[in-house]
Amino acid sequence: MEKTNVMRILDQKKIPHMEFSYPCEEAISGMEIAEVLGQNPKQVFKTLVTVAASKRNYVFVVPATSELDLKKAAKVVGEKKIEMIKSKELLPLTGYVHGGCSPIGMKKFFTTTIDISAENFETIIFSAGKIGCQVEMSLDDLKKVINFKTAELCG
């Protein structure tokens, strides 16, 4: 398996994680990823990038089985209103393509919030920064790489 930047960062910092890869040409849903990997879909998370009325960007990591509640998300980060960024803005802003966005290793760090349901699992699975690659790790280990808080983000 070809190493992604996310995997290299985790290896470099000696942070325990598992790596998964699966054949995939284009983005598939988190539910499909869970199925391909034979994992609990509630344990597979997607990374979403938003923009607020203030023009600040925020990252939210939510279960593949859920949708981000934009009102709850805005409240959590102290904004009046947020919306998803356009797909074409993702790569220049984060360095990642749609379907391969990871909370680790973005071009610039953005305030990151992970749905509180992640605390129900010993580990969570999320994109390793490339379509077809996922990493699995604990929230405690993820804290060693990025700063984040947890909050209720879904409907």
Backbone torsions as a table, in degrees:
resi	resn	phi	psi	omega
1	MET	NA	132.6	177.8
2	GLU	-72.3	131.8	-179.1
3	LYS	-73.8	138.8	174.3
4	THR	-97.1	169.1	176.9
5	ASN	-57.8	-39.3	179.5
6	VAL	-58.7	-48.0	-179.6
7	MET	-62.8	-40.6	178.9
8	ARG	-64.3	-41.7	178.6
9	ILE	-61.4	-45.9	-178.8
10	LEU	-65.3	-41.1	178.4
11	ASP	-64.1	-45.7	-178.2
12	GLN	-59.4	-39.5	-179.1
13	LYS	-88.8	3.5	179.8
14	LYS	54.3	44.9	-179.4
15	ILE	-97.7	124.4	-178.2
16	PRO	-62.3	132.9	177.7
17	HIS	-162.8	162.7	172.8
18	MET	-113.2	147.8	-179.8
19	GLU	-115.4	139.8	176.8
20	PHE	-128.3	143.2	170.4
21	SER	-138.0	154.3	-179.7
22	TYR	-150.6	148.9	-179.1
23	PRO	-67.8	127.0	-176.4
24	CYS	-163.7	124.2	-179.6
25	GLU	-88.0	-35.0	-177.9
26	GLU	-136.6	168.2	-176.7
27	ALA	-56.5	136.6	172.8
28	ILE	-123.6	163.1	-176.6
29	SER	-70.0	158.4	176.9
30	GLY	-59.5	-33.9	177.9
31	MET	-63.3	-43.0	178.7
32	GLU	-66.6	-37.6	177.9
33	ILE	-61.6	-46.5	179.4
34	ALA	-58.2	-41.6	-179.6
35	GLU	-64.8	-47.0	-179.8
36	VAL	-60.4	-39.5	-177.4
37	LEU	-87.0	-7.8	-178.1
38	GLY	66.1	37.5	-176.8
39	GLN	-114.5	162.8	175.9
40	ASN	-65.7	120.2	-178.2
41	PRO	-59.9	-26.1	179.1
42	LYS	-72.9	-13.8	-178.9
43	GLN	-96.5	-9.6	178.9
44	VAL	-95.4	124.9	-175.2
45	PHE	-114.9	150.7	176.5
46	LYS	-113.9	148.6	-178.0
47	THR	-103.9	120.5	-177.3
48	LEU	-116.8	138.7	-179.6
49	VAL	-113.6	131.6	-176.1
50	THR	-123.9	168.4	173.3
51	VAL	-132.1	138.6	-179.4
52	ALA	-97.4	168.6	175.8
53	ALA	-57.3	-28.5	179.4
54	SER	-75.6	-3.1	-178.2
55	LYS	77.3	3.9	176.3
56	ARG	-80.8	146.9	178.5
57	ASN	-99.7	146.9	178.3
58	TYR	-135.7	148.9	178.7
59	VAL	-113.2	133.7	177.3
60	PHE	-126.7	134.5	-179.3
61	VAL	-116.3	113.9	-174.1
62	VAL	-128.7	157.6	179.4
63	PRO	-59.7	145.1	178.8
64	ALA	-60.2	-23.5	-177.0
65	THR	-83.3	-4.7	-173.5
66	SER	-124.2	167.3	174.2
67	GLU	-112.1	144.3	176.0
68	LEU	-68.5	128.4	174.1
69	ASP	-87.0	107.0	-173.8
70	LEU	-62.1	-33.8	178.4
71	LYS	-67.2	-46.1	178.5
72	LYS	-63.1	-42.8	-178.8
73	ALA	-61.7	-44.7	179.6
74	ALA	-60.2	-43.5	-179.1
75	LYS	-62.7	-41.9	-178.3
76	VAL	-60.2	-37.7	-177.9
77	VAL	-98.0	6.0	175.9
78	GLY	73.6	31.5	178.2
79	GLU	-111.9	155.4	177.2
80	LYS	-73.4	-40.2	-174.8
81	LYS	-152.9	139.7	172.2
82	ILE	-133.6	158.9	175.1
83	GLU	-144.3	161.2	178.0
84	MET	-66.1	143.7	174.9
85	ILE	-76.3	159.6	178.2
86	LYS	-71.8	145.2	-177.9
87	SER	-51.2	-42.1	-176.5
88	LYS	-68.0	-18.1	179.8
89	GLU	-86.1	-14.8	-173.5
90	LEU	-63.7	-51.6	-176.8
91	LEU	-60.7	-51.7	-179.7
92	PRO	-62.5	-32.3	-177.1
93	LEU	-78.1	-44.2	-171.9
94	THR	-109.5	-24.0	-172.8
95	GLY	90.6	1.1	-178.8
96	TYR	-116.5	152.4	176.3
97	VAL	-95.2	160.8	176.2
98	HIS	-57.8	128.6	-178.6
99	GLY	94.5	-8.5	-179.8
100	GLY	-133.0	23.1	-175.9
101	CYS	-85.3	129.7	-179.5
102	SER	-121.6	147.8	176.1
103	PRO	-71.5	-13.6	179.8
104	ILE	-98.4	135.5	170.4
105	GLY	81.1	19.9	175.4
106	MET	-66.9	159.0	179.9
107	LYS	-53.0	-34.3	-176.8
108	LYS	-142.9	147.8	179.4
109	PHE	-82.4	133.0	176.1
110	PHE	-116.1	151.6	175.9
111	THR	-52.3	126.0	-174.0
112	THR	-120.9	133.6	177.0
113	THR	-128.6	133.2	179.2
114	ILE	-109.7	137.2	-179.8
115	ASP	-57.0	139.1	-175.8
116	ILE	-58.4	-24.0	-179.6
117	SER	-61.4	-20.8	178.5
118	ALA	-61.0	-26.7	-179.3
119	GLU	-69.8	-12.8	178.6
120	ASN	-78.0	-9.1	-174.4
121	PHE	-120.1	148.7	174.6
122	GLU	-66.3	-36.9	178.8
123	THR	-137.9	158.0	171.1
124	ILE	-124.9	158.8	-178.8
125	ILE	-116.1	133.6	178.6
126	PHE	-150.7	172.5	-175.5
127	SER	-61.4	140.2	176.6
128	ALA	-92.9	16.0	174.4
129	GLY	95.2	11.0	179.6
130	LYS	-154.9	140.7	176.4
131	ILE	-58.3	130.9	179.7
132	GLY	93.4	2.2	179.4
133	CYS	-131.3	132.6	178.6
134	GLN	-131.5	155.1	171.6
135	VAL	-124.2	152.3	177.2
136	GLU	-124.8	130.4	179.8
137	MET	-160.0	166.9	178.5
138	SER	-82.1	158.0	176.4
139	LEU	-63.5	-36.4	178.6
140	ASP	-60.5	-41.8	178.9
141	ASP	-71.7	-36.1	178.1
142	LEU	-62.7	-35.6	178.2
143	LYS	-59.4	-24.8	-179.7
144	LYS	-75.7	-14.1	-176.9
145	VAL	-109.7	-41.7	-179.8
146	ILE	-132.9	155.8	175.8
147	ASN	-88.7	131.7	176.3
148	PHE	-156.6	164.2	170.9
149	LYS	-125.7	166.2	175.5
150	THR	-112.0	148.9	179.4
151	ALA	-162.8	164.2	175.7
152	GLU	-76.5	117.0	-174.3
153	LEU	-117.9	-11.9	-173.8
154	CYS	-110.6	158.0	-176.3
155	GLY	-60.0	NA	NA
